[in-house]
Structure formats: structure tokens, C-alpha cells
């Protein structure tokens, strides 16, 4: 990675931003870019959008594989 790119990414981190990479259907790429741009602005629209997304896509609890297995229904109840 060249020095200019490293400097740019360091400045983003200093400003409180995090760089992420996601894989998604090509048809959604423009939408996600627009959402990211709107959230980055930090204005009232960003806050409304953030709240709408939080309501529509609630955070999942992080369960361990063992907890996930324990939550599965028993096969004996058939």
C-alpha cells in the first residue's frame, strides 16, 4: 500500500471513521454507497436514517456455537 493511501486511512481513523468491506449483490451496491454517504454526513438525515435502519435490522445477539446448539429443538419430541 502506498504512503498516500496509508495517510488517508490513518486520517479517517483519527476522525472516527472505520473502513469496511462487504460482499453483496451488485444491484445493491449503489444503495449501500448512498446509505454510507448519508450516514457519513452526520446531519439530521443521517440520524433519522440510522434510527430507521436500527428498527428495520436489529442487532443480533452474539451467541456461541455451544449456545446455538443448546437452543435447537429436541428431536425426541416428534
PDB file of N, CA, C and O in Angstrom:
ATOM      1  N   UNK A   1       0.860  -1.174   0.000  1.00  0.00           N
ATOM      2  CA  UNK A   1       0.000   0.000   0.000  1.00  0.00           C
ATOM      3  C   UNK A   1       0.905   1.235   0.000  1.00  0.00           C
ATOM      4  O   UNK A   1       1.879   1.305   0.749  1.00  0.00           O
ATOM      5  N   UNK A   2       0.568   2.204  -0.849  1.00  0.00           N
ATOM      6  CA  UNK A   2       1.436   3.382  -0.928  1.00  0.00           C
ATOM      7  C   UNK A   2       1.204   4.334   0.250  1.00  0.00           C
ATOM      8  O   UNK A   2       0.194   4.243   0.947  1.00  0.00           O
ATOM      9  N   UNK A   3       2.144   5.233   0.455  1.00  0.00           N
ATOM     10  CA  UNK A   3       2.122   6.131   1.610  1.00  0.00           C
ATOM     11  C   UNK A   3       0.899   7.042   1.624  1.00  0.00           C
ATOM     12  O   UNK A   3       0.335   7.295   2.688  1.00  0.00           O
ATOM     13  N   UNK A   4       0.485   7.532   0.473  1.00  0.00           N
ATOM     14  CA  UNK A   4      -0.682   8.427   0.423  1.00  0.00           C
ATOM     15  C   UNK A   4      -1.939   7.704   0.894  1.00  0.00           C
ATOM     16  O   UNK A   4      -2.746   8.281   1.623  1.00  0.00           O
ATOM     17  N   UNK A   5      -2.112   6.468   0.493  1.00  0.00           N
ATOM     18  CA  UNK A   5      -3.279   5.696   0.911  1.00  0.00           C
ATOM     19  C   UNK A   5      -3.223   5.407   2.405  1.00  0.00           C
ATOM     20  O   UNK A   5      -4.239   5.499   3.093  1.00  0.00           O
ATOM     21  N   UNK A   6      -2.049   5.061   2.908  1.00  0.00           N
ATOM     22  CA  UNK A   6      -1.901   4.837   4.353  1.00  0.00           C
ATOM     23  C   UNK A   6      -2.233   6.100   5.137  1.00  0.00           C
ATOM     24  O   UNK A   6      -2.911   6.032   6.162  1.00  0.00           O
ATOM     25  N   UNK A   7      -1.767   7.244   4.668  1.00  0.00           N
ATOM     26  CA  UNK A   7      -2.055   8.514   5.341  1.00  0.00           C
ATOM     27  C   UNK A   7      -3.549   8.813   5.326  1.00  0.00           C
ATOM     28  O   UNK A   7      -4.117   9.237   6.333  1.00  0.00           O
ATOM     29  N   UNK A   8      -4.175   8.589   4.185  1.00  0.00           N
ATOM     30  CA  UNK A   8      -5.617   8.816   4.060  1.00  0.00           C
ATOM     31  C   UNK A   8      -6.386   7.952   5.055  1.00  0.00           C
ATOM     32  O   UNK A   8      -7.265   8.446   5.761  1.00  0.00           O
ATOM     33  N   UNK A   9      -6.059   6.675   5.109  1.00  0.00           N
ATOM     34  CA  UNK A   9      -6.761   5.759   6.023  1.00  0.00           C
ATOM     35  C   UNK A   9      -6.489   6.115   7.480  1.00  0.00           C
ATOM     36  O   UNK A   9      -7.384   5.991   8.317  1.00  0.00           O
ATOM     37  N   UNK A  10      -5.285   6.550   7.799  1.00  0.00           N
ATOM     38  CA  UNK A  10      -4.967   6.968   9.170  1.00  0.00           C
ATOM     39  C   UNK A  10      -5.814   8.178   9.563  1.00  0.00           C
ATOM     40  O   UNK A  10      -6.333   8.247  10.678  1.00  0.00           O
ATOM     41  N   UNK A  11      -5.949   9.133   8.634  1.00  0.00           N
ATOM     42  CA  UNK A  11      -6.764  10.320   8.923  1.00  0.00           C
ATOM     43  C   UNK A  11      -8.229   9.948   9.132  1.00  0.00           C
ATOM     44  O   UNK A  11      -8.895  10.534   9.987  1.00  0.00           O
ATOM     45  N   UNK A  12      -8.739   8.989   8.369  1.00  0.00           N
ATOM     46  CA  UNK A  12     -10.117   8.541   8.571  1.00  0.00           C
ATOM     47  C   UNK A  12     -10.305   7.995   9.979  1.00  0.00           C
ATOM     48  O   UNK A  12     -11.278   8.324  10.656  1.00  0.00           O
ATOM     49  N   UNK A  13      -9.368   7.159  10.415  1.00  0.00           N
ATOM     50  CA  UNK A  13      -9.439   6.588  11.765  1.00  0.00           C
ATOM     51  C   UNK A  13      -9.388   7.701  12.808  1.00  0.00           C
ATOM     52  O   UNK A  13     -10.136   7.669  13.784  1.00  0.00           O
ATOM     53  N   UNK A  14      -8.517   8.678  12.610  1.00  0.00           N
ATOM     54  CA  UNK A  14      -8.401   9.801  13.548  1.00  0.00           C
ATOM     55  C   UNK A  14      -9.698  10.586  13.639  1.00  0.00           C
ATOM     56  O   UNK A  14     -10.011  11.152  14.686  1.00  0.00           O
ATOM     57  N   UNK A  15     -10.461  10.625  12.540  1.00  0.00           N
ATOM     58  CA  UNK A  15     -11.745  11.336  12.530  1.00  0.00           C
ATOM     59  C   UNK A  15     -12.899  10.466  13.015  1.00  0.00           C
ATOM     60  O   UNK A  15     -14.047  10.911  13.015  1.00  0.00           O
ATOM     61  N   UNK A  16     -12.610   9.231  13.428  1.00  0.00           N
ATOM     62  CA  UNK A  16     -13.647   8.363  13.984  1.00  0.00           C
ATOM     63  C   UNK A  16     -14.349   7.483  12.970  1.00  0.00           C
ATOM     64  O   UNK A  16     -15.408   6.929  13.265  1.00  0.00           O
ATOM     65  N   UNK A  17     -13.789   7.345  11.796  1.00  0.00           N
ATOM     66  CA  UNK A  17     -14.398   6.516  10.771  1.00  0.00           C
ATOM     67  C   UNK A  17     -13.742   5.144  10.760  1.00  0.00           C
ATOM     68  O   UNK A  17     -12.589   4.984  11.162  1.00  0.00           O
ATOM     69  N   UNK A  18     -14.491   4.171  10.298  1.00  0.00           N
ATOM     70  CA  UNK A  18     -13.973   2.820  10.136  1.00  0.00           C
ATOM     71  C   UNK A  18     -14.230   2.372   8.717  1.00  0.00           C
ATOM     72  O   UNK A  18     -15.345   2.492   8.208  1.00  0.00           O
ATOM     73  N   UNK A  19     -13.209   1.861   8.090  1.00  0.00           N
ATOM     74  CA  UNK A  19     -13.323   1.341   6.730  1.00  0.00           C
ATOM     75  C   UNK A  19     -13.789  -0.104   6.811  1.00  0.00           C
ATOM     76  O   UNK A  19     -13.239  -0.893   7.580  1.00  0.00           O
ATOM     77  N   UNK A  20     -14.809  -0.458   6.016  1.00  0.00           N
ATOM     78  CA  UNK A  20     -15.297  -1.829   5.994  1.00  0.00           C
ATOM     79  C   UNK A  20     -15.421  -2.298   4.558  1.00  0.00           C
ATOM     80  O   UNK A  20     -15.497  -1.494   3.629  1.00  0.00           O
ATOM     81  N   UNK A  21     -15.439  -3.590   4.392  1.00  0.00           N
ATOM     82  CA  UNK A  21     -15.642  -4.182   3.078  1.00  0.00           C
ATOM     83  C   UNK A  21     -16.764  -5.200   3.226  1.00  0.00           C
ATOM     84  O   UNK A  21     -16.757  -6.012   4.152  1.00  0.00           O
ATOM     85  N   UNK A  22     -17.716  -5.155   2.321  1.00  0.00           N
ATOM     86  CA  UNK A  22     -18.838  -6.094   2.365  1.00  0.00           C
ATOM     87  C   UNK A  22     -19.035  -6.727   0.996  1.00  0.00           C
ATOM     88  O   UNK A  22     -18.696  -6.140  -0.031  1.00  0.00           O
ATOM     89  N   UNK A  23     -19.584  -7.922   1.001  1.00  0.00           N
ATOM     90  CA  UNK A  23     -19.954  -8.586  -0.245  1.00  0.00           C
ATOM     91  C   UNK A  23     -21.479  -8.595  -0.305  1.00  0.00           C
ATOM     92  O   UNK A  23     -22.142  -9.020   0.641  1.00  0.00           O
ATOM     93  N   UNK A  24     -22.025  -8.129  -1.413  1.00  0.00           N
ATOM     94  CA  UNK A  24     -23.464  -8.039  -1.563  1.00  0.00           C
ATOM     95  C   UNK A  24     -23.814  -8.118  -3.039  1.00  0.00           C
ATOM     96  O   UNK A  24     -22.944  -7.984  -3.900  1.00  0.00           O
ATOM     97  N   UNK A  25     -25.090  -8.337  -3.326  1.00  0.00           N
ATOM     98  CA  UNK A  25     -25.480  -8.377  -4.743  1.00  0.00           C
ATOM     99  C   UNK A  25     -25.140  -7.066  -5.443  1.00  0.00           C
ATOM    100  O   UNK A  25     -25.283  -5.987  -4.867  1.00  0.00           O
ATOM    101  N   UNK A  26     -24.694  -7.171  -6.677  1.00  0.00           N
ATOM    102  CA  UNK A  26     -24.295  -5.993  -7.449  1.00  0.00           C
ATOM    103  C   UNK A  26     -25.404  -4.952  -7.517  1.00  0.00           C
ATOM    104  O   UNK A  26     -25.129  -3.752  -7.518  1.00  0.00           O
ATOM    105  N   UNK A  27     -26.631  -5.394  -7.574  1.00  0.00           N
ATOM    106  CA  UNK A  27     -27.762  -4.471  -7.676  1.00  0.00           C
ATOM    107  C   UNK A  27     -27.897  -3.581  -6.434  1.00  0.00           C
ATOM    108  O   UNK A  27     -28.495  -2.508  -6.512  1.00  0.00           O
ATOM    109  N   UNK A  28     -27.352  -4.011  -5.291  1.00  0.00           N
ATOM    110  CA  UNK A  28     -27.464  -3.242  -4.047  1.00  0.00           C
ATOM    111  C   UNK A  28     -26.278  -2.314  -3.796  1.00  0.00           C
ATOM    112  O   UNK A  28     -26.308  -1.518  -2.857  1.00  0.00           O
ATOM    113  N   UNK A  29     -25.248  -2.405  -4.612  1.00  0.00           N
ATOM    114  CA  UNK A  29     -24.030  -1.631  -4.365  1.00  0.00           C
ATOM    115  C   UNK A  29     -24.296  -0.125  -4.320  1.00  0.00           C
ATOM    116  O   UNK A  29     -23.801   0.562  -3.427  1.00  0.00           O
ATOM    117  N   UNK A  30     -25.059   0.384  -5.258  1.00  0.00           N
ATOM    118  CA  UNK A  30     -25.360   1.816  -5.277  1.00  0.00           C
ATOM    119  C   UNK A  30     -26.128   2.251  -4.048  1.00  0.00           C
ATOM    120  O   UNK A  30     -25.858   3.310  -3.483  1.00  0.00           O
ATOM    121  N   UNK A  31     -27.083   1.439  -3.634  1.00  0.00           N
ATOM    122  CA  UNK A  31     -27.870   1.747  -2.437  1.00  0.00           C
ATOM    123  C   UNK A  31     -26.976   1.823  -1.206  1.00  0.00           C
ATOM    124  O   UNK A  31     -27.068   2.767  -0.423  1.00  0.00           O
ATOM    125  N   UNK A  32     -26.117   0.831  -1.040  1.00  0.00           N
ATOM    126  CA  UNK A  32     -25.243   0.816   0.141  1.00  0.00           C
ATOM    127  C   UNK A  32     -24.272   1.996   0.114  1.00  0.00           C
ATOM    128  O   UNK A  32     -23.968   2.567   1.161  1.00  0.00           O
ATOM    129  N   UNK A  33     -23.791   2.362  -1.055  1.00  0.00           N
ATOM    130  CA  UNK A  33     -22.924   3.549  -1.151  1.00  0.00           C
ATOM    131  C   UNK A  33     -23.676   4.804  -0.727  1.00  0.00           C
ATOM    132  O   UNK A  33     -23.133   5.647  -0.013  1.00  0.00           O
ATOM    133  N   UNK A  34     -24.947   4.929  -1.177  1.00  0.00           N
ATOM    134  CA  UNK A  34     -25.741   6.110  -0.804  1.00  0.00           C
ATOM    135  C   UNK A  34     -26.016   6.128   0.693  1.00  0.00           C
ATOM    136  O   UNK A  34     -25.956   7.184   1.322  1.00  0.00           O
ATOM    137  N   UNK A  35     -26.317   4.969   1.267  1.00  0.00           N
ATOM    138  CA  UNK A  35     -26.559   4.878   2.715  1.00  0.00           C
ATOM    139  C   UNK A  35     -25.293   5.287   3.464  1.00  0.00           C
ATOM    140  O   UNK A  35     -25.356   6.082   4.402  1.00  0.00           O
ATOM    141  N   UNK A  36     -24.143   4.746   3.054  1.00  0.00           N
ATOM    142  CA  UNK A  36     -22.881   5.087   3.716  1.00  0.00           C
ATOM    143  C   UNK A  36     -22.590   6.580   3.624  1.00  0.00           C
ATOM    144  O   UNK A  36     -22.161   7.194   4.601  1.00  0.00           O
ATOM    145  N   UNK A  37     -22.821   7.161   2.457  1.00  0.00           N
ATOM    146  CA  UNK A  37     -22.580   8.597   2.263  1.00  0.00           C
ATOM    147  C   UNK A  37     -23.504   9.415   3.181  1.00  0.00           C
ATOM    148  O   UNK A  37     -23.078  10.398   3.786  1.00  0.00           O
ATOM    149  N   UNK A  38     -24.760   8.999   3.275  1.00  0.00           N
ATOM    150  CA  UNK A  38     -25.713   9.726   4.121  1.00  0.00           C
ATOM    151  C   UNK A  38     -25.323   9.611   5.589  1.00  0.00           C
ATOM    152  O   UNK A  38     -25.388  10.601   6.318  1.00  0.00           O
ATOM    153  N   UNK A  39     -24.921   8.433   6.036  1.00  0.00           N
ATOM    154  CA  UNK A  39     -24.524   8.255   7.431  1.00  0.00           C
ATOM    155  C   UNK A  39     -23.258   9.042   7.748  1.00  0.00           C
ATOM    156  O   UNK A  39     -23.112   9.570   8.851  1.00  0.00           O
ATOM    157  N   UNK A  40     -22.357   9.119   6.799  1.00  0.00           N
ATOM    158  CA  UNK A  40     -21.093   9.831   6.997  1.00  0.00           C
ATOM    159  C   UNK A  40     -21.306  11.324   7.210  1.00  0.00           C
ATOM    160  O   UNK A  40     -20.497  11.982   7.864  1.00  0.00           O
ATOM    161  N   UNK A  41     -22.384  11.856   6.664  1.00  0.00           N
ATOM    162  CA  UNK A  41     -22.629  13.295   6.769  1.00  0.00           C
ATOM    163  C   UNK A  41     -22.842  13.749   8.212  1.00  0.00           C
ATOM    164  O   UNK A  41     -22.487  14.872   8.569  1.00  0.00           O
ATOM    165  N   UNK A  42     -23.424  12.872   9.045  1.00  0.00           N
ATOM    166  CA  UNK A  42     -23.618  13.210  10.454  1.00  0.00           C
ATOM    167  C   UNK A  42     -24.712  14.220  10.729  1.00  0.00           C
ATOM    168  O   UNK A  42     -24.823  14.698  11.858  1.00  0.00           O
ATOM    169  N   UNK A  43     -25.532  14.565   9.733  1.00  0.00           N
ATOM    170  CA  UNK A  43     -26.585  15.558   9.942  1.00  0.00           C
ATOM    171  C   UNK A  43     -27.880  14.897  10.437  1.00  0.00           C
ATOM    172  O   UNK A  43     -27.882  13.718  10.790  1.00  0.00           O
ATOM    173  N   UNK A  44     -28.966  15.654  10.461  1.00  0.00           N
ATOM    174  CA  UNK A  44     -30.252  15.131  10.933  1.00  0.00           C
ATOM    175  C   UNK A  44     -30.745  13.972  10.072  1.00  0.00           C
ATOM    176  O   UNK A  44     -31.320  13.011  10.583  1.00  0.00           O
ATOM    177  N   UNK A  45     -30.518  14.069   8.768  1.00  0.00           N
ATOM    178  CA  UNK A  45     -30.918  12.979   7.886  1.00  0.00           C
ATOM    179  C   UNK A  45     -30.170  11.703   8.259  1.00  0.00           C
ATOM    180  O   UNK A  45     -30.756  10.620   8.239  1.00  0.00           O
ATOM    181  N   UNK A  46     -28.904  11.810   8.595  1.00  0.00           N
ATOM    182  CA  UNK A  46     -28.099  10.651   8.989  1.00  0.00           C
ATOM    183  C   UNK A  46     -28.686  10.009  10.236  1.00  0.00           C
ATOM    184  O   UNK A  46     -28.784   8.785  10.322  1.00  0.00           O
ATOM    185  N   UNK A  47     -29.074  10.825  11.194  1.00  0.00           N
ATOM    186  CA  UNK A  47     -29.642  10.280  12.437  1.00  0.00           C
ATOM    187  C   UNK A  47     -30.979   9.593  12.174  1.00  0.00           C
ATOM    188  O   UNK A  47     -31.238   8.522  12.721  1.00  0.00           O
ATOM    189  N   UNK A  48     -31.831  10.195  11.345  1.00  0.00           N
ATOM    190  CA  UNK A  48     -33.115   9.552  11.012  1.00  0.00           C
ATOM    191  C   UNK A  48     -32.892   8.238  10.287  1.00  0.00           C
ATOM    192  O   UNK A  48     -33.565   7.246  10.567  1.00  0.00           O
ATOM    193  N   UNK A  49     -31.958   8.230   9.366  1.00  0.00           N
ATOM    194  CA  UNK A  49     -31.645   7.008   8.631  1.00  0.00           C
ATOM    195  C   UNK A  49     -31.097   5.940   9.567  1.00  0.00           C
ATOM    196  O   UNK A  49     -31.489   4.777   9.473  1.00  0.00           O
ATOM    197  N   UNK A  50     -30.206   6.316  10.458  1.00  0.00           N
ATOM    198  CA  UNK A  50     -29.630   5.381  11.432  1.00  0.00           C
ATOM    199  C   UNK A  50     -30.726   4.753  12.289  1.00  0.00           C
ATOM    200  O   UNK A  50     -30.720   3.542  12.511  1.00  0.00           O
ATOM    201  N   UNK A  51     -31.652   5.557  12.766  1.00  0.00           N
ATOM    202  CA  UNK A  51     -32.754   5.036  13.584  1.00  0.00           C
ATOM    203  C   UNK A  51     -33.648   4.098  12.782  1.00  0.00           C
ATOM    204  O   UNK A  51     -34.067   3.056  13.288  1.00  0.00           O
ATOM    205  N   UNK A  52     -33.942   4.460  11.539  1.00  0.00           N
ATOM    206  CA  UNK A  52     -34.780   3.608  10.685  1.00  0.00           C
ATOM    207  C   UNK A  52     -34.106   2.263  10.424  1.00  0.00           C
ATOM    208  O   UNK A  52     -34.760   1.221  10.448  1.00  0.00           O
ATOM    209  N   UNK A  53     -32.814   2.289  10.179  1.00  0.00           N
ATOM    210  CA  UNK A  53     -32.084   1.040   9.933  1.00  0.00           C
ATOM    211  C   UNK A  53     -32.058   0.196  11.200  1.00  0.00           C
ATOM    212  O   UNK A  53     -32.268  -1.016  11.132  1.00  0.00           O
ATOM    213  N   UNK A  54     -31.807   0.805  12.347  1.00  0.00           N
ATOM    214  CA  UNK A  54     -31.794   0.066  13.616  1.00  0.00           C
ATOM    215  C   UNK A  54     -33.129  -0.616  13.878  1.00  0.00           C
ATOM    216  O   UNK A  54     -33.162  -1.744  14.368  1.00  0.00           O
ATOM    217  N   UNK A  55     -34.227   0.056  13.557  1.00  0.00           N
ATOM    218  CA  UNK A  55     -35.557  -0.549  13.747  1.00  0.00           C
ATOM    219  C   UNK A  55     -35.792  -1.687  12.757  1.00  0.00           C
ATOM    220  O   UNK A  55     -36.348  -2.725  13.116  1.00  0.00           O
ATOM    221  N   UNK A  56     -35.370  -1.489  11.516  1.00  0.00           N
ATOM    222  CA  UNK A  56     -35.618  -2.476  10.468  1.00  0.00           C
ATOM    223  C   UNK A  56     -34.688  -3.685  10.566  1.00  0.00           C
ATOM    224  O   UNK A  56     -35.071  -4.800  10.211  1.00  0.00           O
ATOM    225  N   UNK A  57     -33.473  -3.459  11.047  1.00  0.00           N
ATOM    226  CA  UNK A  57     -32.476  -4.527  11.096  1.00  0.00           C
ATOM    227  C   UNK A  57     -31.844  -4.528  12.491  1.00  0.00           C
ATOM    228  O   UNK A  57     -30.746  -4.004  12.679  1.00  0.00           O
ATOM    229  N   UNK A  58     -32.544  -5.119  13.472  1.00  0.00           N
ATOM    230  CA  UNK A  58     -31.997  -5.105  14.825  1.00  0.00           C
ATOM    231  C   UNK A  58     -30.713  -5.927  14.913  1.00  0.00           C
ATOM    232  O   UNK A  58     -30.525  -6.891  14.171  1.00  0.00           O
ATOM    233  N   UNK A  59     -29.849  -5.536  15.819  1.00  0.00           N
ATOM    234  CA  UNK A  59     -28.594  -6.264  16.025  1.00  0.00           C
ATOM    235  C   UNK A  59     -28.895  -7.655  16.559  1.00  0.00           C
ATOM    236  O   UNK A  59     -29.762  -7.832  17.415  1.00  0.00           O
ATOM    237  N   UNK A  60     -28.179  -8.626  16.050  1.00  0.00           N
ATOM    238  CA  UNK A  60     -28.343  -9.991  16.547  1.00  0.00           C
ATOM    239  C   UNK A  60     -27.442 -10.195  17.743  1.00  0.00           C
ATOM    240  O   UNK A  60     -26.342  -9.649  17.825  1.00  0.00           O
ATOM    241  N   UNK A  61     -27.947 -11.009  18.683  1.00  0.00           N
ATOM    242  CA  UNK A  61     -27.095 -11.326  19.822  1.00  0.00           C
ATOM    243  C   UNK A  61     -25.992 -12.268  19.353  1.00  0.00           C
ATOM    244  O   UNK A  61     -26.205 -13.107  18.478  1.00  0.00           O
ATOM    245  N   UNK A  62     -24.844 -12.122  19.931  1.00  0.00           N
ATOM    246  CA  UNK A  62     -23.703 -12.944  19.555  1.00  0.00           C
ATOM    247  C   UNK A  62     -23.686 -14.175  20.460  1.00  0.00           C
ATOM    248  O   UNK A  62     -23.195 -14.129  21.588  1.00  0.00           O
ATOM    249  N   UNK A  63     -24.225 -15.261  19.949  1.00  0.00           N
ATOM    250  CA  UNK A  63     -24.210 -16.487  20.733  1.00  0.00           C
ATOM    251  C   UNK A  63     -23.080 -17.380  20.250  1.00  0.00           C
ATOM    252  O   UNK A  63     -22.675 -17.341  19.089  1.00  0.00           O
ATOM    253  N   UNK A  64     -22.594 -18.172  21.165  1.00  0.00           N
ATOM    254  CA  UNK A  64     -21.535 -19.102  20.804  1.00  0.00           C
ATOM    255  C   UNK A  64     -22.154 -20.295  20.091  1.00  0.00           C
ATOM    256  O   UNK A  64     -23.370 -20.488  20.118  1.00  0.00           O
ATOM    257  N   UNK A  65     -21.318 -21.079  19.463  1.00  0.00           N
ATOM    258  CA  UNK A  65     -21.797 -22.287  18.779  1.00  0.00           C
ATOM    259  C   UNK A  65     -22.464 -23.216  19.786  1.00  0.00           C
ATOM    260  O   UNK A  65     -23.482 -23.832  19.469  1.00  0.00           O
ATOM    261  N   UNK A  66     -21.921 -23.328  20.977  1.00  0.00           N
ATOM    262  CA  UNK A  66     -22.496 -24.184  22.023  1.00  0.00           C
ATOM    263  C   UNK A  66     -23.888 -23.683  22.423  1.00  0.00           C
ATOM    264  O   UNK A  66     -24.809 -24.481  22.597  1.00  0.00           O
ATOM    265  N   UNK A  67     -24.040 -22.367  22.567  1.00  0.00           N
ATOM    266  CA  UNK A  67     -25.358 -21.800  22.910  1.00  0.00           C
ATOM    267  C   UNK A  67     -26.350 -22.031  21.780  1.00  0.00           C
ATOM    268  O   UNK A  67     -27.519 -22.322  22.032  1.00  0.00           O
ATOM    269  N   UNK A  68     -25.896 -21.903  20.534  1.00  0.00           N
ATOM    270  CA  UNK A  68     -26.758 -22.131  19.386  1.00  0.00           C
ATOM    271  C   UNK A  68     -27.240 -23.574  19.362  1.00  0.00           C
ATOM    272  O   UNK A  68     -28.421 -23.830  19.127  1.00  0.00           O
ATOM    273  N   UNK A  69     -26.339 -24.515  19.602  1.00  0.00           N
ATOM    274  CA  UNK A  69     -26.727 -25.928  19.640  1.00  0.00           C
ATOM    275  C   UNK A  69     -27.734 -26.198  20.755  1.00  0.00           C
ATOM    276  O   UNK A  69     -28.701 -26.933  20.554  1.00  0.00           O
ATOM    277  N   UNK A  70     -27.514 -25.616  21.914  1.00  0.00           N
ATOM    278  CA  UNK A  70     -28.406 -25.826  23.046  1.00  0.00           C
ATOM    279  C   UNK A  70     -29.803 -25.282  22.772  1.00  0.00           C
ATOM    280  O   UNK A  70     -30.778 -25.780  23.335  1.00  0.00           O
ATOM    281  N   UNK A  71     -29.913 -24.274  21.920  1.00  0.00           N
ATOM    282  CA  UNK A  71     -31.213 -23.665  21.624  1.00  0.00           C
ATOM    283  C   UNK A  71     -32.010 -24.435  20.580  1.00  0.00           C
ATOM    284  O   UNK A  71     -33.192 -24.155  20.381  1.00  0.00           O
ATOM    285  N   UNK A  72     -31.389 -25.396  19.912  1.00  0.00           N
ATOM    286  CA  UNK A  72     -32.101 -26.178  18.896  1.00  0.00           C
ATOM    287  C   UNK A  72     -33.168 -27.047  19.560  1.00  0.00           C
ATOM    288  O   UNK A  72     -32.967 -27.523  20.678  1.00  0.00           O
ATOM    289  N   UNK A  73     -34.308 -27.260  18.880  1.00  0.00           N
ATOM    290  CA  UNK A  73     -35.350 -28.123  19.459  1.00  0.00           C
ATOM    291  C   UNK A  73     -34.862 -29.565  19.530  1.00  0.00           C
ATOM    292  O   UNK A  73     -34.062 -30.008  18.705  1.00  0.00           O
ATOM    293  N   UNK A  74     -35.354 -30.279  20.524  1.00  0.00           N
ATOM    294  CA  UNK A  74     -35.008 -31.694  20.681  1.00  0.00           C
ATOM    295  C   UNK A  74     -35.699 -32.526  19.630  1.00  0.00           C
ATOM    296  O   UNK A  74     -36.872 -32.298  19.335  1.00  0.00           O
ATOM    297  N   UNK A  75     -34.993 -33.494  19.052  1.00  0.00           N
ATOM    298  CA  UNK A  75     -35.576 -34.399  18.061  1.00  0.00           C
ATOM    299  C   UNK A  75     -36.493 -35.415  18.718  1.00  0.00           C
ATOM    300  O   UNK A  75     -37.346 -35.992  18.044  1.00  0.00           O
ATOM    301  N   UNK A  76     -36.345 -35.647  19.995  1.00  0.00           N
ATOM    302  CA  UNK A  76     -37.124 -36.651  20.717  1.00  0.00           C
ATOM    303  C   UNK A  76     -38.592 -36.256  20.851  1.00  0.00           C
ATOM    304  O   UNK A  76     -39.423 -37.118  21.137  1.00  0.00           O
ATOM    305  N   UNK A  77     -38.938 -35.005  20.657  1.00  0.00           N
ATOM    306  CA  UNK A  77     -40.299 -34.525  20.846  1.00  0.00           C
ATOM    307  C   UNK A  77     -41.199 -34.830  19.657  1.00  0.00           C
ATOM    308  O   UNK A  77     -42.339 -34.364  19.643  1.00  0.00           O
ATOM    309  N   UNK A  78     -40.758 -35.574  18.674  1.00  0.00           N
ATOM    310  CA  UNK A  78     -41.547 -35.828  17.468  1.00  0.00           C
ATOM    311  C   UNK A  78     -42.686 -36.736  17.733  1.00  0.00           C
ATOM    312  O   UNK A  78     -43.450 -37.050  16.820  1.00  0.00           O
TER     313      UNK A  78
END
